[in-house]
Amino acid sequence: MSATAVSLKPAFNVFISHSRDDQPLVERIERGLTFGGRVRILTDRRMISAGQHWRTELRRALEATDVFVVMGTPASARSDLVLQELGGAWALGKPIVIVTPEGEVEWAPPIEPAAYTRVALTELEKPAFAEGLLAELTQEPARKTGR
């Protein structure tokens, strides 16, 4: 396959929901997900600027999302906005991934376990794993990634 053909493939839109306290962890996830320019990361910080109607922009971002990622940390579990975003993704039928950092107690979100996939942060940091997971969740035929 030529480099041109690969660059024409559509990107995955991945929304990462998190508490501000989790920003360093989000940056680790972003590094793992940004393989080959095929992933567009959506977070409130990246997509909503001062003066915008943030609820409208948030709704648009959730609708455009291919995969919803939520940090499974105590700080995110306590965040009303994270819970609202999670509920919106669930209501829209988006694939949901809960990322659990090392050393954290597994968070049980207020949705049925069949509605989400739980992944360790250390796994999601690996581009080959991340690409395989996104392909699986969005039903795209997976490229050979060693998975």
N, C-alpha and C positions, 0 to 999 in steps of 0.2 A: 504494500500500500504506500502510495507516495505521501510526502509530507503535506502536500496541498490537500489531499483527501482527508487526512487526519485533522487538519486545522478547520475544515468545513463542518466537522461534526458539531452538533449543538452542545452547549455547555449545560452542566447540571446547575440548577439554582438550589443552593443549600442555605437554609435559614438557620442561624445559630442563636438560640435563646439562652440567656445567661444573666446572672447578677453581675453588677459592676465589679464585685469582689473577685469574680472568676476571669477577668480579662486576661491575665497571663496564661491561663489554661486554654482560653479561646484562641490565643495566638499560636499555641502548639497545635491545635486542631487545624487551624488555617494552613499552617505549613504542610501538614500531611494531606490536606485535601486539594491543594493547588497544583496538581499534577497536569502537565501538558496544556495548561490554560483551559481545561475543560470544565472547571468549576468556578461558578460565580458565587461568592460568599455574600449573603444578605444578613446584616445585623442592624439593629436600630441605630447604632452609632454610624454605620456606613451610609445608610439610605435616608435618614431623616435629618434635615438641617433646620436651623432656627427659622421660625415663621411658617413652617409647613404644618398642615393638619396631620399630626402624627398618627392619629387613629386611622385616618383614611389611608395614609401611606403604609402603615402596618398591615392593614387589611389587604392592600394590593400586593404587598410583598408575600404574605402568606398564600394568597391565591396563585402567585407565580412560582411558588416554591415546589421543587421536585421532591426534596427530602428535608424534613424538619429535624434538626439536632438540638437537644437540650442538655445542658450541663446537669449532671446528677450530683449536685453538691448541696450541703445544708443551706448555703446562701441562696442558691437558686430555688430550692424548695420553699424558702420563706418569702420569696418575691411574688407579690400579687401580679405583677406584669408578666413574669415568666409563666405563671399558672394560666393567665389569660391567653398568652400566646400558644401554650400547649393545648388548651381547650379549643382554640381556633383551628389549629392544625388537625386535631382529632376530628372536629366537626366537618372539616373539609376533606377528610379521608386521606390525608397526607401520610406517607411512611414516616414513622417517628423513630429516632435513634436516641437513646439515653446514654450519655457518655459518663462513665464512672472513673474519676481519677484514682490513681493508686493511693491506698491508705484510707479511702473514704468508705463509709458505710453505704451500702446500696440503698438508694432512695426509691421508695415505692410511690410512683405518681398516682394521682387520682383518676386513672383510666385503667381499663382491663389490661392485664399482662399480654394478651394476644394482640393488642394494638401497637406494641412497640418492640423494638430490638434493643437489647442492652449490649454495649461495647465498652471495653476498657480503653481508656485514653491512650495507653501505650500502643495498642493495636491500631487505632485510628490515625496515629501519627505516621504510620507506614503507608506511603503512597499506593503501593500495590494492593494492600488490604483495603484501603479506602476506596480505590477505584472498583474493586470487586464487589464491595458492599453496596456502593451506589448503583452499580449495574444491576445487581440482584434486586435491590429495592425498587428500581424503576423499570424492571423487566427488560433492560437492554442486554443484548447478547454480550456476555463478558469476553473481553480479550484474554489471552493467556497471560495470567499474572502470577502464576505459581501458587495459587490458592487451591 
